[in-house]
Amino acid sequence: MAESGAPRRLDHAWRVVATGLSFLAFGLGGLFLRVCLFPLLQLGVRDQRRRRDLARRWIQRSFAAHVWLMRTLGAMTYEIRGRERLQRDGLLILANHPTLIDVVLLISLLPDADCVVKVGVARNPFMRGPVRAAGYIANDEGAGLVEECIAAVRAGGHLVIFPEGTRSQPGQPLHLQRGAANIAVRGGLDITPVRISCVPPTLGKGQKWYRVPSRRFHMLIEVGEDLPIAPFLQDVAAAPGSEALAVRRLNDHLCHYFSGEVARAGT
C-alpha cells in the first residue's frame, strides 16, 4: 500500500511544481512581450492595423506555447472538437469559463482573436501591454462597448466573450451577464458557442494555484454549431421595446444551453 501511494504523492508533488513553473513562465512571457517585443513593434510598424494584427498573432503563439508547456510538463491534457468551425471570418464566440486555463487555450486557437477583457486584466502589469497592443476591448467602455463589439465582428474578426464575466462558481447555477446577448441582438449576429469542461476541476473561482487535483486535469473544448439569432429577432421590428425582451430570451437560452451541455460533457 505504501509503495502504491508513494508514486501518487510524487506525481502530485511534481504537478504542483509544474503548475508553479507554468504560472511563472506565463508571467515572464507577458512581461517580455510588454517590455521588449511590443515597444519594438510600436517603433518598427507604423500602420496601426498591421501592429494590432502582429500583436494578436504573437499573443496567440505565446498562448499556444504556454499550453504546450503545461502539457509537456504533465500538468494537463486537452482535446479540441469542432475546431474547423473557428476557421471562418466574422464570429461572435461565446464560451463558459470554468477555469483560468480556458482563456489561454481558446485564444491559442485564434490567430486574430479580439476579446472583451475585464478592467483588472487591462490594468494588470503583466497583461496591460499585450492588451493595449492587440486592441482588446475593456469592459468599462460604457455605451460605446456594444457598438465597438458589433463593428469588430462585422469587420471579420473573431470576438471572444465569456458571458459569465468571471469564472464559474463551483456547485452554483450558471449565471450569465446580458452584455453578450445584447451584442448579438443589436448586431443581428449569430453565435458560435464554445463549451468548455475541466475534469477534475481546478483553477476555478477562489481556488489557489497550488491546490492541484489528485490527478492530471483534462480540458475539453467543444465548438458547437452556430446558434442563429433570427428566431430571437422575429418580434423586434414589430413591437417597440421588444429588443430588451429578445435580449432576456436569448440570455436565458444561452444559460440553459451552456448549463445543459457542460453538465453532459462533464459526465
N, C-alpha and C positions, 0 to 999 in steps of 0.2 A: 504493500500500500504506500509506504514511504517513497519507494522508488518511482512508482507511477505518479506520485504527487510532485516530486522534485522537478521533472521536466515541465510540468504545467506551471509551476512557480517561476521557473527560469524563463519560460516563454512569456509569461505575464510581465516579468521584470523587463525583459527586452522590449516589449511593446510600449511600456512606459517610457523607456529611453528613446525608442523610435519616434514616438509621438512628440516628445520634447524636442528632438532634433528637427522634426518636421516643422514645428512652430518656429523654432529658431531660424531655420532656412527661409521660411516664408517672410518673417520679419526682416531679415537681412536682404532678401531679394527685393522687397518693397522699398527698402532704404536705398539700395543700389540703383533701382530704376529712378527714384526721385532725385538722388544726389548726382548720379553720373550720366545715365543714358538720356533722361528727359531734358536736362539742360542742353546737352549736345543736339538733341532733336530740335529744340527751340531755336538754337543758333543756326543749325545747318539746313533746316527746311522752312522756307518762307511761306509756302502755301498752307493755310490753316487746315483745310480738309485733309491734305496729304499728311500733315503732322498727326492729326487725330487718327487717321487710318493706321499709320505706323504704330502709334501708341497702343491702339487696341490690339493690333497683331502681337506686339511684344508682350502685352498683358496675357493674351491667350496662350502664348507659348510658355510664358513663365508659370502660368497655372497648370498647363499640361505637364511641365517638368516637375511641379510640386506633386501632382497626382502620381506621376511615375515614381518619384522618390518614396512616397508613402507606401505604394505597392511593393517596391523593391525592398524596402526595409521590413516588410511583413506586417505593417500596421493595418492594412486594409486590402480588400479585393473589391472589384466593381464589375458591373455589367450594364451595357447600353442597349436598349431596344428601341427600334424606330428611328435611329439616327438619321436615316435618309430624309426624314420629314423636316429636318433642320436645314437641309441643303436647298433652301428657297429664299427668295428675297421678300422683304416686307412682312415680317412675322411679329405678332404680339404674343410673346411666350410667357405664360403664367405657370408658376410652379409652387408646390408646397415647400416647406422649409423646416425639415426635422432636425438638421444638424449644421454645424459650421461648414463642413466639407462640401455640402451640396452646391453651394455657390461656386466654389473653386472648380468642382467637377463639371458643372453645367457650362460655365464660361470657357472652360478649356476646349469645349466642342464648337465654339463660335468665334471665328477669327475677326468678325466685325460686330461684336455684341455691343449694344447700347443698354445701359442699366439705369434704373431708378434706385439710388442708394440713400441710406439714412444719413442724416446730418452728421452723426457721430463718426461714420465711416469717412465722409468727405473731409472731416477735420482731423482724422487720425494721422499722427506724424508719419507713419509708415505708408499710409494709403493716400494722403492728400495729393501728392504729386501725380501718381498714376490716375487718380480720379479726374483731376483737372486736365491732364494731358489728353485723356481719352474722351473728354467731353461728356462724361456721365452726368445724369440729371439728378440733382439733390432734391429730396422730397420736401424741402421747405420753400420751394419757389412760388408758392401761392397760386393765384388764379391762372397764371401762365403755364403751370405744370402740365395740365391736361392737354392743352393745345401743342405744347412742345413735344409731348409724348406721341400724339397723333401724327405730327409732322415727321417725327423720326421714323415711324413705321411706313408712312406714305412715301418717304424718300428711299425706301428699300432696305431699311435697317432691320436688325434683329433686336427688338426691345424686350428685355428680360425684367419681369416684375415678380416679386414674391408677395402676393396679396395679403398674407398674414402680417406683414410689416416687421416681424421679428420671428425668432424660432418658435416652433410649436411647443406648447406646454405638455410634457408627458402626462398621459392619462386624462387630459382635458379635451373637451369637444373642440373641433377646429373652428376658429373664428377668423373671418376674412374682412379686411377693411374694404370699403366700397370704391376706392380710387381706381383700381384696375378695371372694375366693371364700368365705371363712369367713362374711362378712356375708350373702352370697347364700344359702348353705346353711342357716345357722342361722335366717335370717329367712324362708326359703322364697320368696325374691324372684327373679322373672325379671330378666334383664339386658338393658338397652338398650346395645348395643355401638356405639362410635363409632370408625371407622377414620380415622386422620389420616396424611397424607403431605405432605412438603415437598420440592419439586423446583425447583432444586438444593438439597441440604441446607444449612442454615445455622442458626446459634444453637443448635447441638446441644451435647452434653456436652463440655466442655473447649474449645469454640470461642469466640474473642473476638468481641465485637460488631462490631468494625471489619473483621473478615475476611469481608467480604461476598462472595457468589459472583459469578461472571463475568457473570451476567445476573439480572434481577429474579426473585425466587423466587415460586413458586405454591403456595398451600396448598389441599389438598383435604380437606374434612370430609364424611365419608360416614356417615350414621346408618343402621345396619343394622336388619334385622328383629330383634325380641326373641329372645333365647336362653332358652328355657324351662328352669326349674330342675327340673321334675318328674322328668325321666329320671335325674338325679343323686341324687334322694331316694328312689328305689324301695326300697333296702335299709336305709335309715337306721333306720326304725322296727323292723325285724325283728332286726337284729344290733347288739348293744352295741359301741360303738367304731367303728361304720361311718361316723359323721359325719366323722371325720378322713379316712377313705378317700374319701368323697364330695368333701371339700374338695380333696384332691390330684387327683382325677379332673377336677373342674371347672377347677382351675388349669391343668392340662396342656391341657385342651380350649381354654381361653382363649388360652394361649400359642400353640398351633397355629393357632387362628383368626386372631389378630392377625398373626402372622408370615406366614401364607399370604396373607391378604387385603392386608396392607400391601405385601408384595412384588409382588403383582399390580397394585395401584394405582399403584405407582411405575414400572411398565414402560410 
